[in-house]
């Protein structure tokens, strides 16, 4: 029964288990499925996370992985720690992607250090390449933890960036960084330290980073002066620009002429600069030397500025001449000489003197036939006209060829006035001579003394007139010549007071000419005219000779001198005036003076002699006695 009960019990239990088992299996099976799906999801999540960055946890081989240093929590490890070394080697097979977070400072001068911060940078300098726009720069120092690296802003366009760069770095560095301003900072990293290793661009966190290179200057950029103000052909030294705010790097100082920037030579040796490139030499922070300026495109007056970075200086005038500085001077002088030579060539060749000689062409310019002497009125007329022509040609050539202004030069207000005074003086002098008669002829030949004398007497009014003429003309010439051809805009202004003075001087000259009596002028001297029968028999002792002096303004009371000795009149005779000068309104003078002299020399009539007629007022005229045998 016991057995029967036990059997029944097991049977009952078996039936209960059988009836209950299907429900438990379903629950267990569902739990297993859920657990499997959960583990599968966790595995996929872990796999995706490990592909982006190494995390702490179990490695596939069961070894514990060392935690990596992050941006915000750097982990300091000892190089001798085997776990650290192993972890770095495994991490290098799958490195973190580098990212740029900051570039500071954002504005630097040349030669200053720049720090690039971020994460994931390679620990070797050879694996990092910085680019400022398209220009390559090598790093100077790299953080072994990959958190930052530094580089040096270029100091010269011709120098390698970074004083500690190796020869291998120099081959990778760009040496053509010369301009100031803003550059975009880009970083490229290589996967390995070897040639031709693949590189990848490093993104910037948030936005692109820029670096502005500023000039190393002191004070505000300003131009004060330039020397010389005119650049002539052949000027190898160029021009010096004085001011403030210039950069110590010569390529930073860019010349700007009339809004046009000129290319600057990147070499410090000007002899190696190519044509069209301006060589800028920094003498100091306050002086620049500009040479090799392309002149052909900048002829004439210009405005020069200097740009340093984003700063532009004030303008300062400078002139680039087409010709040498001496061209206006020589051009004006040659022009005046050509005019004078043309007038001389047109002068009469038949101007004869009382002596029978022919006057030179140059002397004919100043010769007054009425007085048989040089005229101071003609001299001052030629001088003032020559000065005016010279000055105007000088001004025109300077403005056209040096300054580049192709136009007619203006005349000063008072220059026509003084030329008019000069011309009027000459005209009035001729009129007074025709009315009052000529002055005394003086010597037998015209001489320079004629400009200050009247009939051999020094005349004060002629002296002052000549002096003021010479002073005025000489001053005008000097003021014109001393003007810089590149700066002259007008002829020297003649002071109003000087204009009055010249008028007074001319009035004094004309007044003296009008007030003084006319003087003697000898046209010819004859001995024994053909209608006088020659004497027969032996000559009388002393011999009596008749002289006939023909001319103008010959006084009956005039003293006659033969060969500088007073003529001895024949006994009982006196000078006669058979023909009066009808041009003399007072009837005081004759045009023919006849006198008989005595001489003991029988050959006297056959030799030439010098005769002087001195009127009572002291004016003289000198002539030559024509020998009897030469009378036709």
C-alpha positions as CSV (number, residue, x, y, z in Angstrom):
1,X,0.0,0.0,0.0
2,X,2.9,2.1,0.8
3,X,4.3,1.3,-2.5
4,X,1.0,1.9,-4.1
5,X,0.7,5.3,-2.5
6,X,4.3,6.2,-3.5
7,X,3.7,5.2,-7.1
8,X,0.5,7.2,-7.2
9,X,2.3,10.1,-5.7
10,X,5.0,10.0,-8.3
11,X,2.3,9.6,-10.9
12,X,0.5,12.5,-9.6
13,X,3.6,14.6,-9.4
14,X,4.6,13.5,-12.8
15,X,1.2,14.5,-14.2
16,X,1.4,17.8,-12.4
17,X,4.9,18.5,-13.7
18,X,3.8,17.6,-17.2
19,X,0.8,19.9,-16.9
20,X,2.9,22.7,-15.5
21,X,6.1,22.4,-17.6
22,X,4.8,24.0,-20.9
23,X,4.1,27.4,-19.1
24,X,7.6,27.5,-17.4
25,X,9.4,26.7,-20.7
26,X,7.7,29.5,-22.5
27,X,8.6,32.0,-19.8
28,X,12.2,30.8,-19.7
29,X,12.4,30.9,-23.5
30,X,11.1,34.5,-23.7
31,X,13.6,35.6,-21.1
32,X,16.4,34.0,-23.0
33,X,15.4,35.8,-26.2
34,X,15.2,39.1,-24.4
35,X,18.6,38.6,-22.8
36,X,20.1,37.6,-26.1
37,X,18.8,40.7,-27.8
38,X,20.0,42.9,-25.0
39,X,23.5,41.4,-25.2
40,X,23.5,41.7,-29.0
41,X,22.6,45.4,-28.8
42,X,25.2,46.1,-26.1
43,X,27.9,44.4,-28.2
44,X,27.0,46.4,-31.3
45,X,27.1,49.7,-29.3
46,X,30.4,48.7,-27.7
47,X,31.9,47.9,-31.2
48,X,30.7,51.3,-32.7
49,X,32.1,53.2,-29.7
50,X,35.5,51.5,-29.8
51,X,35.9,52.4,-33.5
52,X,35.7,56.1,-32.7
53,X,37.8,56.3,-29.6
54,X,39.4,53.9,-27.3
55,X,37.5,53.5,-24.0
56,X,38.3,51.6,-20.8
57,X,37.2,48.0,-20.7
58,X,38.2,44.5,-21.6
59,X,40.3,44.0,-24.7
60,X,39.5,41.1,-27.1
61,X,42.4,39.1,-25.6
62,X,41.0,39.6,-22.1
63,X,43.7,42.1,-21.0
64,X,42.5,45.3,-19.4
65,X,42.9,48.4,-21.8
66,X,44.6,51.5,-20.3
67,X,42.5,54.7,-20.3
68,X,43.6,57.4,-22.9
69,X,44.3,61.0,-22.1
70,X,41.4,63.3,-23.2
71,X,41.3,67.0,-24.0
72,X,39.9,68.1,-20.7
73,X,41.6,65.5,-18.5
74,X,45.2,64.9,-19.5
75,X,46.6,61.7,-18.0
76,X,50.3,61.8,-16.9
77,X,52.1,58.6,-17.5
78,X,55.6,57.6,-17.0
79,X,57.4,56.6,-20.1
80,X,58.7,53.5,-18.3
81,X,55.1,52.3,-17.6
82,X,54.7,49.2,-19.8
83,X,50.9,49.6,-19.8
84,X,51.3,53.1,-21.1
85,X,53.7,52.1,-23.8
86,X,51.6,49.2,-24.9
87,X,48.4,51.3,-24.9
88,X,50.1,54.0,-27.0
89,X,51.2,51.5,-29.6
90,X,47.8,50.0,-29.8
91,X,46.2,53.4,-29.9
92,X,48.4,54.6,-32.8
93,X,46.9,51.9,-34.9
94,X,43.6,53.7,-34.6
95,X,44.3,57.3,-33.6
96,X,41.8,59.9,-32.6
97,X,40.9,62.5,-35.3
98,X,42.8,65.8,-34.7
99,X,40.7,68.9,-34.1
100,X,41.8,72.6,-34.0
101,X,40.1,74.6,-31.2
102,X,42.1,77.8,-30.8
103,X,44.8,79.8,-32.6
104,X,46.3,82.4,-30.3
105,X,47.1,85.1,-30.4
106,X,45.0,86.0,-33.4
107,X,47.1,89.1,-34.2
108,X,50.9,88.9,-34.2
109,X,53.9,90.7,-35.5
110,X,56.6,89.0,-37.6
111,X,58.8,86.7,-35.5
112,X,56.2,86.1,-32.8
113,X,55.2,82.7,-31.5
114,X,51.7,81.3,-32.4
115,X,50.1,78.5,-30.5
116,X,47.5,76.1,-32.1
117,X,45.5,74.2,-29.5
118,X,43.3,71.2,-30.0
119,X,43.5,67.5,-29.7
120,X,44.8,64.5,-31.5
121,X,47.9,66.1,-33.0
122,X,50.7,63.8,-33.9
123,X,53.7,64.0,-31.5
124,X,56.3,64.5,-34.3
125,X,57.0,67.8,-36.1
126,X,57.5,66.0,-39.4
127,X,53.9,64.8,-39.3
128,X,52.4,68.3,-39.0
129,X,52.2,70.9,-41.8
130,X,50.7,74.4,-41.2
131,X,49.3,76.5,-44.0
132,X,48.6,80.2,-44.0
133,X,46.3,80.3,-46.9
134,X,48.4,78.4,-49.5
135,X,51.8,79.1,-47.8
136,X,53.4,76.2,-45.9
137,X,54.9,76.6,-42.4
138,X,56.6,74.0,-40.3
139,X,56.0,73.8,-36.5
140,X,58.5,74.9,-34.0
141,X,57.5,72.8,-31.0
142,X,54.9,70.0,-30.6
143,X,53.2,68.8,-27.4
144,X,54.0,65.0,-27.0
145,X,50.4,64.6,-25.7
146,X,49.0,66.0,-29.0
147,X,47.3,68.9,-27.3
148,X,49.1,71.8,-29.0
149,X,52.0,72.9,-31.2
150,X,53.6,76.3,-32.0
151,X,55.1,78.0,-35.0
152,X,56.8,81.3,-35.7
153,X,55.2,84.1,-37.8
154,X,57.5,84.7,-40.8
155,X,60.1,87.4,-40.2
156,X,61.2,87.8,-43.8
157,X,60.0,86.6,-47.0
158,X,63.4,85.3,-47.8
159,X,64.0,83.5,-44.5
160,X,62.8,80.1,-43.2
161,X,60.2,80.3,-40.6
162,X,61.5,79.0,-37.3
163,X,65.1,79.5,-36.3
164,X,65.4,75.9,-35.2
165,X,64.0,74.4,-38.4
166,X,66.2,71.6,-39.9
167,X,67.4,71.5,-43.5
168,X,64.6,69.0,-44.1
169,X,62.0,71.4,-42.7
170,X,63.4,74.2,-44.8
171,X,62.6,72.2,-48.0
172,X,59.0,72.0,-46.8
173,X,58.7,75.6,-45.7
174,X,57.2,78.3,-48.0
175,X,59.6,81.3,-48.4
176,X,57.2,83.5,-50.3
177,X,55.2,84.9,-47.4
178,X,55.7,88.7,-47.7
179,X,52.4,90.4,-47.3
180,X,50.8,91.6,-44.1
181,X,47.1,91.0,-43.3
182,X,44.8,88.1,-42.5
183,X,45.6,84.4,-43.3
184,X,43.4,81.4,-42.9
185,X,45.1,78.8,-40.7
186,X,44.9,75.2,-41.9
187,X,46.6,72.1,-40.5
188,X,47.4,68.9,-42.3
189,X,48.8,65.8,-40.5
190,X,50.6,62.8,-42.0
191,X,49.9,59.2,-40.9
192,X,53.6,58.3,-40.6
193,X,57.0,60.0,-40.4
194,X,58.1,59.2,-43.9
195,X,58.2,60.8,-47.3
196,X,55.0,60.8,-49.4
197,X,53.0,59.6,-46.4
198,X,49.3,60.3,-46.8
199,X,48.0,63.5,-45.1
200,X,44.6,64.5,-44.0
201,X,43.1,67.9,-43.2
202,X,42.4,68.8,-39.6
203,X,39.0,70.4,-39.1
204,X,38.5,73.5,-37.0
205,X,36.2,73.2,-34.0
206,X,33.2,75.5,-34.6
207,X,34.7,77.9,-37.3
208,X,37.7,78.5,-39.4
209,X,40.6,80.2,-37.6
210,X,42.5,83.2,-39.0
211,X,45.8,84.8,-38.1
212,X,46.5,88.4,-38.8
213,X,50.1,89.4,-39.3
214,X,50.7,93.0,-38.2
215,X,53.6,95.3,-39.0
216,X,56.3,95.9,-36.4
217,X,56.0,99.7,-36.4
218,X,56.3,102.5,-34.0
219,X,53.9,105.4,-34.1
220,X,51.3,106.4,-36.6
221,X,52.1,105.9,-40.3
222,X,52.8,109.4,-41.7
223,X,55.0,110.9,-44.4
224,X,56.8,114.2,-43.6
225,X,59.2,114.9,-46.5
226,X,60.8,113.4,-49.6
227,X,64.3,114.2,-51.0
228,X,64.9,114.9,-53.7
229,X,61.4,116.1,-54.7
230,X,62.3,115.5,-58.3
231,X,63.7,112.2,-59.7
232,X,65.6,112.8,-62.9
233,X,66.9,110.2,-65.4
234,X,70.0,108.5,-64.2
235,X,69.2,109.0,-60.5
236,X,70.6,105.7,-59.2
237,X,70.2,106.7,-55.5
238,X,66.4,107.0,-55.8
239,X,64.5,109.1,-53.3
240,X,64.5,109.2,-49.5
241,X,61.1,109.2,-47.7
242,X,61.1,110.6,-44.2
243,X,58.2,110.0,-41.8
244,X,57.1,107.6,-39.1
245,X,55.3,104.3,-38.7
246,X,57.5,102.4,-41.2
247,X,57.9,98.6,-40.9
248,X,61.3,97.1,-40.2
249,X,60.5,94.5,-42.9
250,X,61.2,96.1,-46.2
251,X,58.6,94.2,-48.1
252,X,55.9,95.5,-45.7
253,X,56.4,99.1,-46.9
254,X,54.5,99.2,-50.3
255,X,54.8,102.4,-52.4
256,X,51.5,103.6,-53.7
257,X,51.7,106.3,-56.5
258,X,48.5,107.9,-57.6
259,X,46.5,105.0,-56.1
260,X,48.7,102.3,-57.9
261,X,50.6,99.9,-55.7
262,X,54.1,99.2,-57.0
263,X,55.6,95.7,-56.7
264,X,58.3,95.5,-54.1
265,X,61.5,93.6,-54.6
266,X,61.8,90.8,-52.0
267,X,65.6,90.9,-52.1
268,X,67.6,93.2,-49.8
269,X,70.3,93.6,-52.5
270,X,68.9,96.2,-55.0
271,X,71.3,95.1,-57.7
272,X,69.5,91.7,-57.9
273,X,66.0,93.2,-58.3
274,X,64.3,92.8,-61.6
275,X,63.0,95.6,-63.7
276,X,59.6,96.9,-62.5
277,X,60.3,96.0,-58.9
278,X,60.9,98.8,-56.4
279,X,63.8,98.2,-54.1
280,X,62.8,99.4,-50.6
281,X,65.6,99.9,-48.1
282,X,64.6,100.5,-44.4
283,X,67.2,103.0,-43.1
284,X,65.3,103.3,-39.9
285,X,61.8,103.4,-38.5
286,X,61.6,107.0,-39.8
287,X,63.3,106.7,-43.2
288,X,62.9,104.6,-46.3
289,X,65.0,104.6,-49.5
290,X,63.2,103.9,-52.7
291,X,65.2,103.0,-55.8
292,X,64.7,101.2,-59.1
293,X,61.3,102.9,-59.5
294,X,59.7,102.2,-62.9
295,X,60.0,105.8,-64.3
296,X,58.6,105.3,-67.8
297,X,55.1,104.8,-66.5
298,X,55.2,107.5,-63.8
299,X,56.5,110.6,-65.6
300,X,55.3,114.0,-64.4
301,X,54.1,115.1,-61.0
302,X,52.7,112.4,-58.8
303,X,51.5,111.7,-55.2
304,X,53.4,109.1,-53.2
305,X,51.9,107.2,-50.3
306,X,53.2,104.3,-48.3
307,X,51.0,101.4,-47.3
308,X,51.9,99.2,-44.4
309,X,49.4,96.5,-43.8
310,X,46.0,98.0,-43.7
311,X,47.3,101.5,-43.0
312,X,47.8,104.1,-45.8
313,X,49.9,107.2,-45.3
314,X,49.1,110.7,-46.3
315,X,50.2,111.8,-49.8
316,X,53.4,113.7,-50.5
317,X,54.2,115.2,-54.0
318,X,57.0,113.8,-56.1
319,X,58.0,114.4,-59.7
320,X,59.5,112.0,-62.2
321,X,61.2,114.0,-65.0
322,X,61.4,113.0,-68.6
323,X,64.7,114.8,-69.2
324,X,67.8,115.8,-67.3
325,X,67.7,118.8,-64.9
326,X,69.9,120.9,-67.2
327,X,67.7,120.5,-70.3
328,X,65.4,123.5,-69.6
329,X,68.5,125.7,-69.0
330,X,70.3,124.6,-72.2
331,X,67.1,124.6,-74.2
332,X,66.3,128.2,-73.3
333,X,69.9,129.4,-73.8
334,X,70.2,127.7,-77.2
335,X,66.8,129.2,-78.3
336,X,67.9,132.7,-77.4
337,X,71.3,132.3,-79.1
338,X,69.5,131.0,-82.3
339,X,67.3,134.1,-82.3
340,X,70.3,136.4,-81.8
341,X,72.3,134.7,-84.5
342,X,69.4,135.0,-86.9
343,X,69.1,138.7,-86.2
344,X,72.9,139.1,-86.7
345,X,72.8,137.3,-90.0
346,X,70.1,139.6,-91.2
347,X,72.1,142.7,-90.2
348,X,73.4,144.9,-92.9
349,X,77.0,144.3,-94.1
350,X,77.3,147.8,-95.5
351,X,77.4,149.7,-92.2
352,X,80.5,151.9,-92.7
353,X,82.2,154.2,-90.3
354,X,83.7,157.6,-90.8
355,X,87.1,155.9,-90.9
356,X,86.0,153.9,-93.9
357,X,85.9,150.6,-92.1
358,X,82.9,148.3,-92.1
359,X,81.2,147.6,-88.8
360,X,80.9,144.0,-87.7
361,X,77.5,142.3,-87.6
362,X,77.5,142.2,-83.8
363,X,78.3,145.9,-83.6
364,X,75.6,146.7,-86.1
365,X,73.0,145.4,-83.6
366,X,73.7,148.4,-81.3
367,X,75.0,150.9,-83.8
368,X,73.1,154.2,-84.2
369,X,73.8,155.8,-87.6
370,X,72.6,159.2,-86.4
371,X,75.3,159.4,-83.8
372,X,77.9,157.0,-85.3
373,X,78.1,155.3,-81.9
374,X,76.5,152.5,-79.8
375,X,73.1,153.1,-78.3
376,X,72.3,152.3,-74.7
377,X,68.6,152.3,-75.6
378,X,69.1,149.5,-78.0
379,X,71.2,147.6,-75.5
380,X,68.5,147.7,-72.8
381,X,65.9,146.7,-75.3
382,X,67.8,143.6,-76.4
383,X,68.6,142.7,-72.8
384,X,65.0,142.8,-71.6
385,X,63.6,141.0,-74.6
386,X,66.3,138.3,-74.3
387,X,65.5,137.9,-70.6
388,X,61.8,137.6,-71.3
389,X,62.3,135.1,-74.1
390,X,64.8,133.0,-72.1
391,X,62.5,132.9,-69.1
392,X,59.4,131.9,-71.1
393,X,61.2,129.2,-73.0
394,X,62.7,127.9,-69.7
395,X,59.3,127.8,-68.1
396,X,57.7,126.1,-71.1
397,X,60.4,123.4,-71.4
398,X,60.3,122.8,-67.6
399,X,56.5,122.4,-67.5
400,X,56.4,120.2,-70.6
401,X,59.3,117.9,-70.4
402,X,60.0,117.9,-66.6
403,X,56.6,118.3,-65.1
404,X,54.6,116.7,-67.8
405,X,52.2,119.6,-68.3
406,X,51.9,120.0,-72.1
407,X,50.5,123.5,-72.3
408,X,51.6,127.1,-72.8
409,X,53.2,128.6,-69.8
410,X,51.5,131.7,-68.3
411,X,53.2,135.0,-68.3
412,X,53.7,137.0,-65.1
413,X,51.6,140.1,-64.7
414,X,54.4,142.6,-64.7
415,X,56.8,141.1,-67.2
416,X,54.9,142.6,-70.2
417,X,54.9,145.9,-68.4
418,X,58.7,146.1,-68.0
419,X,59.2,144.9,-71.6
420,X,56.8,147.7,-72.7
421,X,58.8,150.2,-70.7
422,X,62.0,149.0,-72.4
423,X,60.4,149.2,-75.9
424,X,58.8,152.6,-75.2
425,X,62.1,154.0,-74.0
426,X,63.8,152.9,-77.3
427,X,61.1,154.4,-79.4
428,X,61.0,157.7,-77.5
429,X,64.8,157.9,-77.6
430,X,64.6,157.7,-81.4
431,X,61.9,160.4,-81.5
432,X,64.0,162.8,-79.3
433,X,67.0,162.2,-81.4
434,X,65.0,163.2,-84.6
435,X,63.7,166.3,-82.8
436,X,66.7,167.5,-80.8
437,X,69.4,166.0,-82.9
438,X,72.0,163.3,-82.1
439,X,74.4,163.3,-79.3
440,X,78.1,163.8,-80.0
441,X,79.7,160.9,-81.9
442,X,82.7,160.6,-79.6
443,X,85.6,158.4,-80.8
444,X,86.4,157.6,-84.4
445,X,85.1,154.0,-83.8
446,X,82.1,152.9,-81.6
447,X,83.2,151.5,-78.2
448,X,81.6,150.3,-75.0
449,X,82.1,153.8,-73.6
450,X,79.3,155.0,-75.9
451,X,76.8,153.3,-73.5
452,X,77.6,155.8,-70.7
453,X,79.0,158.8,-72.6
454,X,77.6,161.6,-74.8
455,X,80.1,162.9,-77.2
456,X,83.0,161.6,-75.1
457,X,81.4,163.0,-71.8
458,X,80.1,160.7,-69.1
459,X,76.4,161.2,-68.8
460,X,74.9,160.4,-65.3
461,X,71.4,159.6,-66.7
462,X,72.9,157.0,-69.1
463,X,75.0,155.5,-66.3
464,X,72.0,155.0,-63.9
465,X,69.9,153.7,-66.8
466,X,72.5,151.1,-67.7
467,X,73.1,150.1,-64.1
468,X,69.4,149.5,-63.4
469,X,68.9,147.6,-66.6
470,X,71.8,145.3,-65.8
471,X,70.6,144.7,-62.3
472,X,67.0,144.0,-63.4
473,X,68.0,141.7,-66.2
474,X,70.6,139.8,-64.2
475,X,68.3,139.3,-61.3
476,X,65.6,138.0,-63.6
477,X,68.0,135.6,-65.2
478,X,69.2,134.3,-61.9
479,X,65.8,133.9,-60.4
480,X,64.7,131.9,-63.4
481,X,67.8,129.6,-63.5
482,X,67.7,129.0,-59.7
483,X,64.1,127.8,-59.9
484,X,63.9,124.0,-59.8
485,X,62.6,122.9,-63.2
486,X,60.2,120.5,-61.5
487,X,58.7,123.1,-59.2
488,X,58.6,126.3,-61.3
489,X,55.0,127.2,-62.2
490,X,55.5,130.8,-63.2
491,X,58.2,133.3,-64.1
492,X,59.6,135.4,-61.2
493,X,57.2,138.1,-60.2
494,X,58.6,141.5,-60.8
495,X,57.9,143.7,-57.8
496,X,55.7,146.7,-58.4
497,X,58.3,148.9,-56.9
498,X,61.0,147.7,-59.3
499,X,58.6,148.4,-62.2
500,X,58.2,152.0,-60.9
501,X,62.0,152.3,-60.5
502,X,62.6,151.2,-64.1
503,X,60.0,153.7,-65.3
504,X,61.8,156.5,-63.3
505,X,65.2,155.4,-64.6
506,X,63.9,155.5,-68.2
507,X,62.3,158.9,-67.6
508,X,65.6,160.2,-66.4
509,X,67.5,158.8,-69.4
510,X,65.0,160.3,-71.8
511,X,64.9,163.6,-69.9
512,X,68.6,164.0,-70.0
513,X,68.6,163.2,-73.7
514,X,66.0,165.8,-74.3
515,X,67.6,168.5,-72.2
516,X,71.2,168.1,-73.5
517,X,72.2,169.9,-76.7
518,X,72.9,167.9,-79.7
519,X,76.6,167.1,-80.3
520,X,78.9,167.0,-83.3
521,X,78.9,164.2,-85.8
522,X,81.6,163.9,-88.5
523,X,80.6,162.2,-91.7
524,X,83.7,163.1,-93.8
525,X,86.8,165.3,-93.9
526,X,88.2,166.4,-97.3
527,X,91.5,168.2,-98.1
528,X,91.7,170.4,-101.2
529,X,88.5,169.3,-103.0
530,X,88.7,168.7,-106.7
531,X,87.3,172.2,-107.6
532,X,90.4,173.8,-105.8
533,X,93.3,174.2,-108.3
534,X,96.5,172.8,-107.0
535,X,99.3,175.1,-106.2
536,X,102.2,175.5,-108.7
537,X,105.9,176.1,-107.9
538,X,107.6,175.3,-104.6
539,X,105.4,174.9,-101.6
540,X,104.9,177.9,-99.4
541,X,106.4,177.8,-96.0
542,X,104.3,177.4,-93.9
543,X,101.9,175.7,-96.2
544,X,98.2,176.6,-96.1
545,X,95.7,173.7,-96.4
546,X,92.0,174.0,-96.5
547,X,89.9,171.4,-94.7
548,X,86.2,170.8,-95.2
549,X,84.4,168.9,-92.4
550,X,81.0,167.6,-93.3
551,X,78.6,166.3,-90.7
552,X,75.9,167.4,-88.3
553,X,75.7,169.8,-85.4
554,X,79.1,171.5,-86.2
555,X,79.5,174.7,-84.3
556,X,81.3,177.7,-85.8
557,X,83.0,178.2,-82.4
558,X,84.1,174.5,-82.2
559,X,87.7,173.7,-81.4
560,X,89.5,171.6,-84.1
561,X,92.3,169.3,-83.2
562,X,94.7,167.5,-85.6
563,X,96.4,164.4,-84.3
564,X,95.5,165.5,-80.7
565,X,96.9,169.0,-81.2
566,X,95.0,172.2,-81.6
567,X,94.9,173.1,-85.3
568,X,96.8,176.2,-86.2
569,X,94.5,178.3,-88.3
570,X,95.9,180.4,-91.2
571,X,96.6,184.0,-90.2
572,X,93.6,186.1,-90.7
573,X,91.1,183.2,-91.1
574,X,88.4,181.7,-89.0
575,X,86.1,178.6,-89.4
576,X,83.3,179.2,-91.8
577,X,80.0,177.5,-92.1
578,X,79.0,177.7,-95.8
579,X,76.1,175.2,-95.2
580,X,73.9,175.5,-92.2
581,X,72.1,172.4,-90.7
582,X,68.5,172.8,-91.7
583,X,67.6,170.0,-89.2
584,X,68.7,172.3,-86.4
585,X,65.7,174.5,-85.5
586,X,67.8,177.2,-83.8
587,X,70.2,177.7,-86.7
588,X,73.1,177.3,-84.3
589,X,74.9,174.4,-86.1
590,X,76.2,173.8,-89.6
591,X,76.6,170.7,-91.6
592,X,79.7,171.9,-93.3
593,X,82.6,173.5,-91.5
594,X,85.5,175.0,-93.6
595,X,88.8,176.1,-92.2
596,X,92.3,176.8,-93.4
597,X,95.3,175.6,-91.4
598,X,99.0,176.1,-91.7
599,X,101.6,173.4,-91.7
600,X,105.3,173.2,-92.5
601,X,105.1,169.6,-93.5
602,X,104.9,169.4,-97.3
603,X,103.7,165.7,-97.1
604,X,100.9,166.5,-94.8
605,X,98.1,166.3,-97.4
606,X,99.2,162.9,-98.6
607,X,99.0,161.2,-95.2
608,X,96.0,160.2,-93.1
609,X,95.3,162.3,-90.0
610,X,92.8,162.2,-87.1
611,X,90.7,165.3,-86.6
612,X,88.6,166.1,-83.5
613,X,85.8,168.7,-83.4
614,X,84.9,169.9,-79.9
615,X,81.7,171.9,-79.5
616,X,81.5,174.6,-76.8
617,X,79.4,172.3,-74.6
618,X,82.3,169.8,-74.5
619,X,80.9,167.2,-76.8
620,X,83.4,165.9,-79.4
621,X,83.4,164.0,-82.6
622,X,86.5,162.3,-84.1
623,X,87.0,161.8,-87.8
624,X,89.7,160.9,-90.2
625,X,91.3,163.2,-92.8
626,X,91.2,161.6,-96.2
627,X,94.5,162.1,-98.1
628,X,94.3,164.1,-101.2
629,X,95.4,161.2,-103.4
630,X,92.5,159.1,-102.2
631,X,89.8,161.7,-103.1
632,X,87.8,160.6,-106.0
